[in-house]
Amino acid sequence: MYNDNRSLDVLPLVKDAGIILEEKLGYAFQSSFTLPKILWLRIHEPDLFEKTAYFLHAADYILSRMTGIFGSSDHTNALKTGFDVIDYAWPDFIEHQLLIPFAKLPTIVAPGAPIGQISTEAARTTGLSPSTQVVAGMTDGVASQIASGAVAAGEWNSTLGTTLVLKGISKRLLKDPMGRFYCHLHPQGMWMPGGASNTGAEWIPKNFPGREPAEMVKQASSRLPTNLIAYPLMRRGERFPFIAPHAEGFIEGEPADGAVQFAAMMEGVAFLERLAYETLESLGAEVGSKIYVTGGGARSDIWLQVRASVLDREMVRPILGEAAMGSALLAASHTLYQDLAEAIQHMVRIATKIEPKTSWREFYETQYQYFTQACQKRGYFPE
């Protein structure tokens, strides 16, 4: 599983062997990545490692069962297995230094590339037509990104769920020397930088257990904007837009009641989101005038109004922003349409567009400065 950290003990071996790839692609290997997990199996479960024909991701396995063709993967799933998306090859250190044979690794194709028709057995089991074409997939995060409608350079998607995830489109590879984000290769050749904060909407069930979020938002709407400064981090440590293992959530000022506290924490997420986009811009990212928004936190028009006013950007919410929609777009990009951009143009429908509120925007400009100062004085990031 993604959050299985047993490979921490072998991570230094991977980082030492793959240091050139880290510098080349601008990311840092982590214990959650696939390559350290495979190395852990080779060292700690050698019999299982030797018996293994292919190391496949979940999407690859499903693709194999659908077609009967084993040993293929796409470059978004393969990125964290150490695939070099610039030279489009498995780097030599994997086989020569980590002793993981290339023969056990899948052949890599672009997301959406045709793999083959559905097998007779899979057609019978699923009820799908025997002529159904199966194409290579992509990670759920990237699938959600394209489902949002963000497809052109400078367009970004914010997914607000338990955490806040930012993903965008860039004409060039962006690198962060601190390793706060990394770039996927876009199916059409551009780059897809992205990063995830530990802060999101997790504070709602933890701070307001048993309360209906929609009702709390309604109550909080009359208290906006607030004079409080909140950073609604529920767990210790932050990873984006700053790396601070000691970071803890806080609220400056005394909320008069729960509705005011709720309103302040909505504002706090928006402040952090703005800081994230400013951090990306400081590293060379182009961020356009609108943000495509998905996730449970995007369902509230009131919260979107706060975010639009803090970021001074239009918030655009699609009707369907789930990863399943992204998978459908990817499949359509090589079957019904010529490419992904055309598929998105025809298939993505927008539900809501929310502009910044002028009076709030001016107030939040000052509040945002207070927010960054409050984080700085706690040592979360330098000025």
C-alpha positions as CSV (number, residue, x, y, z in Angstrom):
1,M,0.0,0.0,0.0
2,Y,1.0,3.6,-0.6
3,N,1.3,4.3,3.1
4,D,3.4,1.2,3.9
5,N,6.7,2.6,5.2
6,R,8.6,-0.7,5.7
7,S,11.0,0.3,2.9
8,L,12.4,3.2,5.0
9,D,15.4,0.9,5.9
10,V,16.4,0.5,2.2
11,L,15.5,4.0,1.1
12,P,19.1,5.3,1.5
13,L,20.3,2.6,-0.9
14,V,17.8,3.8,-3.5
15,K,18.6,7.5,-3.0
16,D,22.4,6.8,-3.2
17,A,22.0,4.8,-6.4
18,G,19.4,7.2,-8.0
19,I,20.8,10.5,-7.0
20,I,21.4,11.5,-10.7
21,L,17.8,10.7,-11.5
22,E,16.6,12.7,-8.6
23,E,18.5,15.7,-9.8
24,K,17.4,15.2,-13.4
25,L,13.7,14.9,-12.6
26,G,13.6,17.2,-9.6
27,Y,12.1,14.9,-7.1
28,A,13.3,13.0,-4.1
29,F,12.7,9.2,-3.6
30,Q,10.4,8.5,-0.6
31,S,9.5,5.3,1.2
32,S,6.0,5.5,-0.4
33,F,7.5,5.2,-3.8
34,T,7.4,1.8,-5.6
35,L,11.1,1.3,-6.3
36,P,12.1,1.2,-2.6
37,K,9.3,-1.3,-2.0
38,I,10.6,-3.6,-4.7
39,L,14.1,-3.4,-3.3
40,W,12.7,-4.2,0.2
41,L,11.2,-7.3,-1.3
42,R,14.5,-8.3,-2.9
43,I,16.3,-8.0,0.4
44,H,13.7,-9.2,2.9
45,E,11.6,-11.6,0.8
46,P,14.2,-13.0,-1.7
47,D,12.1,-16.1,-2.5
48,L,9.1,-14.1,-3.3
49,F,11.2,-11.7,-5.4
50,E,12.7,-14.6,-7.4
51,K,9.2,-16.1,-8.1
52,T,7.9,-12.7,-9.3
53,A,7.4,-12.4,-13.1
54,Y,6.4,-8.7,-13.2
55,F,6.1,-6.0,-10.7
56,L,2.9,-4.2,-11.7
57,H,0.8,-1.4,-10.3
58,A,-2.8,-1.9,-9.5
59,A,-3.9,-0.2,-12.8
60,D,-1.5,-2.5,-14.7
61,Y,-2.9,-5.6,-13.1
62,I,-6.4,-4.7,-14.0
63,L,-5.3,-3.9,-17.5
64,S,-3.7,-7.3,-17.7
65,R,-6.8,-9.1,-16.5
66,M,-8.9,-7.2,-19.0
67,T,-6.7,-8.0,-22.0
68,G,-4.7,-11.1,-21.1
69,I,-1.5,-9.1,-21.9
70,F,0.8,-8.9,-18.9
71,G,3.8,-6.6,-18.5
72,S,2.7,-3.2,-19.6
73,S,2.4,0.1,-17.6
74,D,2.1,3.8,-18.2
75,H,4.6,6.5,-17.4
76,T,2.6,8.1,-14.6
77,N,2.4,4.9,-12.6
78,A,6.0,4.1,-13.4
79,L,7.4,7.5,-12.3
80,K,7.8,6.4,-8.7
81,T,9.3,3.0,-9.8
82,G,12.2,5.1,-11.1
83,F,11.3,5.3,-14.8
84,D,13.2,8.1,-16.5
85,V,10.4,10.1,-18.2
86,I,13.0,12.3,-20.0
87,D,15.0,9.6,-21.7
88,Y,11.9,7.3,-21.6
89,A,13.8,4.3,-20.3
90,W,14.6,2.4,-17.1
91,P,17.8,3.8,-15.8
92,D,20.8,1.5,-15.5
93,F,21.2,1.9,-11.7
94,I,18.0,-0.1,-11.1
95,E,19.5,-3.3,-12.6
96,H,23.2,-2.8,-12.0
97,Q,23.2,-1.3,-8.5
98,L,19.9,-2.3,-7.0
99,L,20.0,-5.7,-8.7
100,I,16.4,-5.5,-9.9
101,P,16.3,-7.1,-13.4
102,F,14.7,-5.1,-16.1
103,A,12.9,-8.3,-17.2
104,K,10.7,-8.0,-14.0
105,L,9.7,-4.4,-14.8
106,P,6.9,-3.6,-17.3
107,T,7.2,-2.1,-20.7
108,I,6.2,1.6,-20.5
109,V,3.8,3.4,-22.8
110,A,2.0,6.7,-22.7
111,P,-1.3,7.0,-20.8
112,G,-4.1,6.3,-23.3
113,A,-1.9,4.2,-25.6
114,P,-3.9,1.2,-27.0
115,I,-2.9,-2.1,-25.3
116,G,-5.4,-4.4,-27.1
117,Q,-8.9,-5.6,-27.2
118,I,-10.7,-7.0,-24.2
119,S,-10.1,-10.8,-23.9
120,T,-12.9,-13.3,-24.5
121,E,-12.9,-14.3,-20.8
122,A,-13.0,-10.6,-19.6
123,A,-15.8,-9.8,-22.1
124,R,-17.8,-12.8,-20.8
125,T,-17.2,-11.9,-17.1
126,T,-17.9,-8.1,-17.4
127,G,-20.6,-8.1,-20.1
128,L,-18.6,-5.7,-22.2
129,S,-18.5,-6.1,-26.0
130,P,-15.7,-8.4,-27.3
131,S,-14.6,-5.5,-29.6
132,T,-14.0,-3.1,-26.6
133,Q,-10.5,-1.5,-26.9
134,V,-8.4,-1.3,-23.7
135,V,-5.9,1.6,-23.3
136,A,-3.2,2.3,-20.7
137,G,-4.3,4.1,-17.6
138,M,-2.7,6.7,-15.3
139,T,-2.6,7.4,-11.6
140,D,-5.8,8.4,-9.8
141,G,-4.3,11.8,-9.0
142,V,-3.5,12.6,-12.6
143,A,-6.8,11.3,-13.7
144,S,-8.6,13.6,-11.3
145,Q,-6.5,16.5,-12.6
146,I,-7.6,16.0,-16.2
147,A,-11.2,15.4,-15.2
148,S,-11.3,18.9,-13.7
149,G,-10.8,20.5,-17.2
150,A,-7.3,21.8,-16.5
151,V,-5.5,20.9,-19.8
152,A,-3.6,24.0,-21.1
153,A,-0.3,25.4,-19.8
154,G,-0.9,27.6,-16.8
155,E,-4.1,25.9,-15.8
156,W,-4.3,24.4,-12.3
157,N,-6.5,22.1,-10.3
158,S,-7.0,22.3,-6.6
159,T,-8.5,19.2,-5.0
160,L,-9.7,19.9,-1.5
161,G,-10.5,16.7,0.5
162,T,-8.9,15.5,3.6
163,T,-5.8,17.2,2.3
164,L,-5.2,19.9,-0.3
165,V,-3.7,18.7,-3.6
166,L,-2.5,21.1,-6.3
167,K,-1.8,19.9,-9.9
168,G,-1.1,21.9,-13.0
169,I,0.1,22.0,-16.6
170,S,3.5,23.4,-17.5
171,K,5.4,23.8,-20.8
172,R,8.7,22.9,-19.1
173,L,9.9,20.6,-16.3
174,L,9.7,22.5,-13.0
175,K,12.1,21.5,-10.2
176,D,12.0,22.2,-6.5
177,P,15.3,21.8,-4.7
178,M,13.4,21.2,-1.5
179,G,11.4,18.3,-3.0
180,R,8.0,19.8,-2.1
181,F,6.5,18.7,-5.5
182,Y,7.3,16.7,-8.6
183,C,6.3,16.6,-12.2
184,H,4.5,13.9,-14.2
185,L,4.9,13.8,-17.9
186,H,1.7,14.9,-19.7
187,P,0.3,12.4,-22.2
188,Q,0.8,15.1,-24.9
189,G,4.3,16.0,-24.0
190,M,4.0,18.9,-21.5
191,W,4.6,18.5,-17.7
192,M,2.2,18.1,-14.8
193,P,3.7,19.5,-11.6
194,G,1.9,18.8,-8.4
195,G,2.2,18.9,-4.6
196,A,0.0,18.0,-1.6
197,S,-0.4,19.7,1.7
198,N,-1.3,17.9,5.0
199,T,-3.9,20.7,5.5
200,G,-7.3,20.3,4.0
201,A,-10.8,19.7,5.3
202,E,-9.8,17.1,7.9
203,W,-10.6,19.7,10.6
204,I,-14.3,19.6,9.9
205,P,-15.1,16.1,11.4
206,K,-12.3,16.5,14.0
207,N,-13.3,19.9,15.3
208,F,-17.0,19.6,14.6
209,P,-17.9,15.9,15.2
210,G,-21.5,15.0,14.4
211,R,-22.2,18.3,12.8
212,E,-23.5,18.6,9.3
213,P,-20.9,20.4,7.2
214,A,-23.4,22.1,4.9
215,E,-25.3,23.5,8.0
216,M,-22.0,24.7,9.5
217,V,-21.0,26.5,6.3
218,K,-24.4,28.2,6.2
219,Q,-24.0,29.4,9.8
220,A,-20.4,30.6,9.1
221,S,-21.4,32.5,6.0
222,S,-22.8,35.4,8.1
223,R,-19.6,35.7,10.0
224,L,-17.4,36.2,7.0
225,P,-14.8,37.7,6.7
226,T,-13.4,37.2,10.2
227,N,-10.6,39.0,12.1
228,L,-9.0,35.6,13.1
229,I,-5.9,34.0,11.7
230,A,-6.2,30.2,11.5
231,Y,-4.0,27.4,10.2
232,P,-6.2,24.3,10.4
233,L,-3.5,21.6,10.4
234,M,-4.8,18.6,12.3
235,R,-1.7,16.5,12.4
236,R,1.9,17.4,13.3
237,G,4.0,18.3,10.3
238,E,3.6,20.0,6.9
239,R,5.0,19.0,3.5
240,F,3.7,21.7,1.1
241,P,3.9,24.6,0.5
242,F,6.6,24.4,3.1
243,I,8.4,21.5,4.8
244,A,8.1,21.7,8.6
245,P,8.0,18.4,10.5
246,H,7.3,20.4,13.7
247,A,4.4,22.4,12.3
248,E,1.2,22.5,14.2
249,G,-2.2,24.1,13.6
250,F,-3.1,27.3,15.4
251,I,-5.7,30.0,15.6
252,E,-4.9,33.6,16.6
253,G,-7.7,35.4,18.3
254,E,-10.7,34.2,20.3
255,P,-13.6,32.9,18.2
256,A,-16.9,34.1,19.6
257,D,-18.6,30.8,18.8
258,G,-18.3,27.7,16.6
259,A,-19.6,29.5,13.5
260,V,-16.8,32.1,13.7
261,Q,-14.2,29.4,14.3
262,F,-15.6,27.4,11.3
263,A,-15.4,30.6,9.1
264,A,-11.8,31.3,10.2
265,M,-10.7,27.8,9.4
266,M,-12.2,28.0,5.9
267,E,-10.2,31.2,5.4
268,G,-7.1,29.5,6.8
269,V,-7.3,26.8,4.1
270,A,-7.6,29.5,1.4
271,F,-4.6,31.4,2.8
272,L,-2.5,28.2,2.6
273,E,-3.7,27.6,-0.9
274,R,-2.6,31.0,-1.9
275,L,0.8,30.5,-0.3
276,A,1.1,27.2,-2.3
277,Y,0.4,28.9,-5.6
278,E,2.8,31.8,-4.8
279,T,5.4,29.2,-3.9
280,L,4.9,27.5,-7.3
281,E,5.1,30.8,-9.1
282,S,8.4,31.6,-7.3
283,L,9.8,28.4,-8.8
284,G,8.8,29.3,-12.3
285,A,5.3,28.0,-12.6
286,E,2.7,29.8,-14.7
287,V,-0.6,30.1,-12.8
288,G,-3.5,31.4,-14.8
289,S,-6.5,33.6,-13.8
290,K,-8.8,30.6,-12.9
291,I,-8.4,27.6,-10.7
292,Y,-10.3,24.3,-11.5
293,V,-11.6,23.0,-8.2
294,T,-12.7,19.5,-7.2
295,G,-13.1,17.4,-4.1
296,G,-15.6,17.6,-1.2
297,G,-14.4,21.0,-0.2
298,A,-15.4,22.4,-3.6
299,R,-19.0,21.6,-3.2
300,S,-19.6,24.7,-1.1
301,D,-20.2,27.9,-3.1
302,I,-19.5,30.0,0.0
303,W,-16.1,28.4,0.6
304,L,-15.3,28.8,-3.1
305,Q,-16.2,32.5,-2.7
306,V,-13.7,32.8,0.2
307,R,-11.0,31.0,-1.8
308,A,-11.7,33.1,-4.9
309,S,-11.4,36.3,-2.9
310,V,-8.2,35.2,-1.1
311,L,-6.5,34.0,-4.4
312,D,-8.0,36.8,-6.5
313,R,-8.8,34.2,-9.1
314,E,-12.0,32.6,-10.6
315,M,-12.9,29.2,-9.1
316,V,-14.3,26.8,-11.8
317,R,-16.0,23.6,-10.6
318,P,-16.8,20.9,-13.2
319,I,-19.9,18.7,-13.0
320,L,-17.8,15.5,-12.7
321,G,-14.3,15.8,-11.3
322,E,-13.6,12.3,-10.1
323,A,-10.8,10.0,-11.2
324,A,-13.3,7.8,-13.0
325,M,-14.2,10.7,-15.3
326,G,-10.5,11.3,-16.0
327,S,-10.2,7.6,-17.0
328,A,-13.1,8.0,-19.4
329,L,-11.5,11.1,-20.9
330,L,-8.2,9.2,-21.3
331,A,-9.9,6.3,-23.1
332,A,-11.8,8.7,-25.3
333,S,-8.6,10.5,-26.3
334,H,-7.4,7.6,-28.4
335,T,-10.8,6.3,-29.6
336,L,-13.5,8.9,-30.0
337,Y,-11.2,11.9,-30.3
338,Q,-7.7,12.7,-31.7
339,D,-6.1,13.6,-28.4
340,L,-6.8,14.4,-24.7
341,A,-7.4,18.1,-25.3
342,E,-10.1,17.4,-27.8
343,A,-11.7,14.9,-25.4
344,I,-11.7,17.4,-22.6
345,Q,-13.2,20.1,-24.9
346,H,-16.1,17.8,-25.8
347,M,-16.7,15.9,-22.5
348,V,-16.0,18.2,-19.5
349,R,-18.9,20.3,-18.4
350,I,-18.6,23.2,-16.0
351,A,-21.1,23.4,-13.1
352,T,-20.1,26.7,-11.4
353,K,-17.9,29.7,-11.8
354,I,-17.3,32.0,-8.8
355,E,-15.5,35.3,-9.1
356,P,-13.6,37.1,-6.2
357,K,-15.8,39.3,-4.0
358,T,-14.2,42.8,-4.3
359,S,-14.8,43.9,-0.6
360,W,-13.5,40.6,0.7
361,R,-10.5,40.6,-1.6
362,E,-9.1,43.9,-0.2
363,F,-9.7,42.7,3.4
364,Y,-8.1,39.3,2.8
365,E,-5.0,40.9,1.2
366,T,-4.1,42.2,4.7
367,Q,-5.2,39.0,6.5
368,Y,-3.1,36.9,4.2
369,Q,0.0,38.9,5.2
370,Y,-0.8,38.3,8.9
371,F,-1.2,34.6,8.1
372,T,2.2,34.3,6.5
373,Q,3.8,36.3,9.4
374,A,2.1,34.0,11.9
375,C,3.7,31.0,10.1
376,Q,7.1,32.7,9.9
377,K,7.3,33.6,13.5
378,R,6.7,29.9,14.4
379,G,9.6,29.0,12.1
380,Y,7.6,27.1,9.5
381,F,9.3,28.9,6.6
382,P,11.7,31.8,6.2
383,E,10.7,35.2,5.1
